[in-house]
Amino acid sequence: MSVVIIGGGVSGLTLAHGLRARGAEVTLLEAGARLGGNIQTRKREGFITEAGPNSFVDREPSLRELAASLGIEGRIRAADPGAKRRYLYTRGKLRALPMSPPAFLKSDILPLGAKLRMAGELFTRRAPEGDESLAAFGRRHVGKVATEVLVDAMQTGIYAGDVEALSVGAVFPRVVELEKKHRSLVLGMARARAEERKALPPGEGAPKPSGAVCSFDGGLEVLVEALARALGPAARTGARVTGLRREGTGWKLAVEEHGRQAELEADQVVLAVPAYVAAGLLRPLDEKLATRMEGIAYAPIAVVHLGFAPGSMPPPDGFGFLVPTVERRRILGTIHASSTFPWRAEGGRILYTCMVGGAKRPDLVELDEEALVTLVREELRELAGVTAEPIFSEVIQWKRGIPQYNVGHLDRVAAIDEGVARWPGLHLTGNAYKGIGILDCIVHAKSLVDTLAR
Ligand SMILES: Cc1cc2nc3c(=O)[nH]c(=O)nc-3n(C[C@H](O)[C@H](O)[C@H](O)COP(=O)(O)OP(=O)(O)OC[C@H]3O[C@@H](n4cnc5c(N)ncnc54)[C@H](O)[C@@H]3O)c2cc1C
């Protein structure tokens, strides 16, 4: 079986690696000059920065297993334990996010009235049938204020989206399951914990993932480099696929490779590219399918790194902070990168990584680099009291950064799956459909390995 994978981000790379291990003849075509897609680690002036994703949460074993198969599991590094502390900018100042129900009762993260309303979660009614926005779901369960502050911040940290537009079923499927089963999320979580304890006496069963925020010792690129090494010449960079057609029982691809036009044949083709690229390639074959795929919106986002000299300020505490939309500030949040991963800043240097834009402020991503650095410095000064002069800055603008799983996403993806299934030997993977994080991409790519190997 010959398989051509289009796109050399973590999805395509994981798939290629898994298929080769099962004996398939694989070619991976990547348009860019390097592999890794959104994952891009840079090393400059004593800082290790991430242009795209910053970390992953060790919540399920797929990434560890992949790393082990590449001989780099020992290079996974958990965040500093202090990174468990997180902050929210709300009602004019940074406030610590409580880490337990008793701490929540004592904390000032929400005004008293909003905390009392949250207690009413126990009496929430089940949802009406059909998809619902995250905001509507939040208001039903925890009330308006907690939705504006907590629910909005939670999604901002992952989707940089619009809480009124995101689909709760697509972005937080587990909470919808809990509601279906138990009506109240609080009751559901309590019962699930009790069941877990009953099923497995302490100390028994497979070791659980740590749940820690993690990266690799040299940044996330370590994973990309190991996958690239394992694939060798099977992964071709500078190879942009420009056309796709069905021929006989297989596929023909038009490829522009280092300025030359070429044609390639394959039994199976996998599109591991952003949904809008996949839509462009499929449009001449299937207008309806392409239109559905193009309907997946992407939020633009800018990543601004600011580095500071050792001793220029006390190191910031915890993982970082998020800013709910209702505060009307110009940053979405900040990662205290050097406190979270101290090895990413040499000799006591300090690194802040700020996110700007998202679905609610796409205009800000259009600013030039200098304006973005100025904006972030102003916001850090006002929100976190950072007045020191940076010794380093770096700006990355993602015009189409993060796919938005808006209301209707689950139906859209089901229809896309149906459309793709009509084309023998055509497959999709990537972060546009069934999970936007690195881990989701790896899980999905691995399940596609099983499907294809079968
Ligand atoms: C700013 C930012 C922060 C993020 N933070 C996190 C985080 O902290 N943790 C986390 O888990 N996830 C995070 N994510 C999401 C994560 O980066 C993605 O889920 C993941 O990297 C997507 O991988 P992918 O392979 O599906 O797609 P991509 O990385 O987009 O790869 C697609 C590849 O296809 C190539 N391509 C496009 N067109 C063609 C063509 N015609 N022919 C050949 N190749 C083509 C592209 O060049 C690209 O390399 C973040 C994303 C962004 C943008």
The ligand as a MOL file (V3000), in Angstrom:
LIG
                    3D

  0  0  0     0  0            999 V3000
M  V30 BEGIN CTAB
M  V30 COUNTS 53 58 0 0 0
M  V30 BEGIN ATOM
M  V30 1 C -0.2210 30.2960 18.7100 0
M  V30 2 C -0.6100 28.8770 18.9520 0
M  V30 3 C -0.4980 28.3450 20.2170 0
M  V30 4 C -0.8420 27.0210 20.4650 0
M  V30 5 N -0.6500 26.5210 21.7200 0
M  V30 6 C -0.8340 25.1980 21.9430 0
M  V30 7 C -0.3940 24.6110 23.1620 0
M  V30 8 O 0.1840 25.2720 24.0410 0
M  V30 9 N -0.6190 23.2710 23.3410 0
M  V30 10 C -1.2010 22.4910 22.3740 0
M  V30 11 O -1.3870 21.2900 22.5990 0
M  V30 12 N -1.5770 23.0320 21.1870 0
M  V30 13 C -1.3970 24.3550 20.9410 0
M  V30 14 N -1.6970 24.8880 19.7110 0
M  V30 15 C -2.2790 24.0050 18.6930 0
M  V30 16 C -1.2020 23.1180 18.0210 0
M  V30 17 O -0.1680 23.9160 17.5660 0
M  V30 18 C -1.8130 22.3760 16.8620 0
M  V30 19 O -2.8670 21.5650 17.2990 0
M  V30 20 C -0.8760 21.4500 16.1000 0
M  V30 21 O 0.4320 21.9100 16.0650 0
M  V30 22 C -1.4670 21.2680 14.7130 0
M  V30 23 O -0.7280 20.3510 13.9830 0
M  V30 24 P -1.2140 19.8690 12.5370 0
M  V30 25 O -0.1820 18.9350 12.0360 0
M  V30 26 O -2.6080 19.3760 12.6080 0
M  V30 27 O -1.2660 21.1940 11.6410 0
M  V30 28 P -0.1220 22.2240 11.2300 0
M  V30 29 O 0.8870 22.3540 12.2900 0
M  V30 30 O -0.8640 23.4320 10.7730 0
M  V30 31 O 0.5730 21.5250 9.9760 0
M  V30 32 C 0.0390 21.5520 8.6840 0
M  V30 33 C 1.1980 21.5330 7.6980 0
M  V30 34 O 0.6860 21.4580 6.3750 0
M  V30 35 C 1.5520 22.1890 5.5320 0
M  V30 36 N 0.8710 22.5220 4.2790 0
M  V30 37 C -0.0850 23.4610 4.0600 0
M  V30 38 N -0.4610 23.4490 2.7600 0
M  V30 39 C 0.2500 22.4680 2.1350 0
M  V30 40 C 0.2870 21.9620 0.7970 0
M  V30 41 N -0.5070 22.4500 -0.1720 0
M  V30 42 N 1.1550 20.9540 0.5080 0
M  V30 43 C 1.9610 20.4240 1.4730 0
M  V30 44 N 1.9560 20.8790 2.7700 0
M  V30 45 C 1.1050 21.8810 3.0910 0
M  V30 46 C 1.8870 23.4040 6.3860 0
M  V30 47 O 3.0480 24.0610 5.9000 0
M  V30 48 C 2.0630 22.7880 7.7590 0
M  V30 49 O 3.4050 22.4340 8.0060 0
M  V30 50 C -1.3550 26.2180 19.4260 0
M  V30 51 C -1.4950 26.7490 18.1340 0
M  V30 52 C -1.1150 28.0540 17.8990 0
M  V30 53 C -1.2240 28.6080 16.4990 0
M  V30 END ATOM
M  V30 BEGIN BOND
M  V30 1 1 1 2
M  V30 2 1 2 3
M  V30 3 2 2 52
M  V30 4 2 3 4
M  V30 5 1 4 5
M  V30 6 1 4 50
M  V30 7 2 5 6
M  V30 8 1 6 7
M  V30 9 1 6 13
M  V30 10 2 7 8
M  V30 11 1 7 9
M  V30 12 1 9 10
M  V30 13 2 10 11
M  V30 14 1 10 12
M  V30 15 2 12 13
M  V30 16 1 13 14
M  V30 17 1 14 15
M  V30 18 1 14 50
M  V30 19 1 15 16
M  V30 20 1 16 17
M  V30 21 1 16 18
M  V30 22 1 18 19
M  V30 23 1 18 20
M  V30 24 1 20 21
M  V30 25 1 20 22
M  V30 26 1 22 23
M  V30 27 1 23 24
M  V30 28 2 24 25
M  V30 29 1 24 26
M  V30 30 1 24 27
M  V30 31 1 27 28
M  V30 32 2 28 29
M  V30 33 1 28 30
M  V30 34 1 28 31
M  V30 35 1 31 32
M  V30 36 1 32 33
M  V30 37 1 33 34
M  V30 38 1 33 48
M  V30 39 1 34 35
M  V30 40 1 35 36
M  V30 41 1 35 46
M  V30 42 1 36 37
M  V30 43 1 36 45
M  V30 44 2 37 38
M  V30 45 1 38 39
M  V30 46 1 39 40
M  V30 47 2 39 45
M  V30 48 1 40 41
M  V30 49 2 40 42
M  V30 50 1 42 43
M  V30 51 2 43 44
M  V30 52 1 44 45
M  V30 53 1 46 47
M  V30 54 1 46 48
M  V30 55 1 48 49
M  V30 56 2 50 51
M  V30 57 1 51 52
M  V30 58 1 52 53
M  V30 END BOND
M  V30 END CTAB
M  END
